[in-house]
């Protein structure tokens, strides 16, 4: 967000307003404003709104022509939701609202690629609450009702994922479980598996890995008839939970099954949109992470390096996270200089990402690179 901070500074200077006057108009301190404008703090939607009001200029003028992720988040935050528009019109819930909500889920899911959980969480929570209200209190046909429940289930998975990224673990757990209820009511077994495995992933990282392994295995078993890429995703999370549990045999077996499932994908078998991001590179990254957990950092490094080199740099959080794993692989192999260099690259990629998960991971790897 360095560029956006510079745009805010340029707008303030063009209006002839000093830092002191801007502080008075926005109620931010001079130091805080200076940090925003010079890239030392992440510019959030509320900062842009404050500048817009203080300078009496349009929000669009402050963002400039580029459609950066923060601008998209801001537009979501201040715009009316489809549910709000529908309620104002007083119409019965039909296919048109279901289609609009399905589209919104996809847009929000892809926004998570470039916006950290700390910024995205309130947006997704709002959408989930309003969609759930429609399901609970709306009037609709059975077919529309199923579509709406799938939307709630998918939103719950995304909301849980985003809340977990923001460090709100209890909120994430409750949201995942609420989503399971909606997905079950809709008869979407694959989505139930996705929700349970997402919770298992959180548990593997910040809870009891043994419980995570059991839950991840249950998700795989329950969704055994799911499509190949869905099975790939569920098996990946089982592999990770097994690795975190230091279960070597189960981890390697799950990784083998990941490769088998992914090789079975075909254009003739439809996949849910929520596995759009799964790729060979993602599989290699997970395999590398598991190998580190199992004490084989040397084998992990080339898998991670190749995948990172091909990764979209716009997905800053994932780039930074994957570089932390590369840094750990070097550190565990005794290559501390390479580890510190990889961690420096992770920091550079992470500078504008509001993600508790990433910040926590960076701190963990910092200690490892220091030999602690």
Helices and strands as residue ranges (DSSP letters): H 2-14, H 19-26, H 30-37, H 45-55, H 59-63, H 69-78, H 82-89, H 95-111, H 117-137, H 142-165, H 169-186, H 189-206, H 209-222, H 228-244, H 248-263, G 273-275, H 280-293, H 297-310, H 316-332, H 336-350, H 356-369
